Amino acid sequence: MSDKKLYSLPELPYAYNALEPHISEAQLRLHHDKHHAAYV
């Protein structure tokens, strides 16, 4: 089996705080950097 990565976590096209006050910077970092990263 190859160690080659087929998928990678894309960078967000906006700042982590761009969705405040609806989604906090901390919440977006957690979701993108931890949860979403776990799937890719």
Secondary structure, 3 states (H helix, E strand, C coil): CCCCCCCCCCCCCCCCCCCCCCCCHHHHHHHHHHHHHHHC
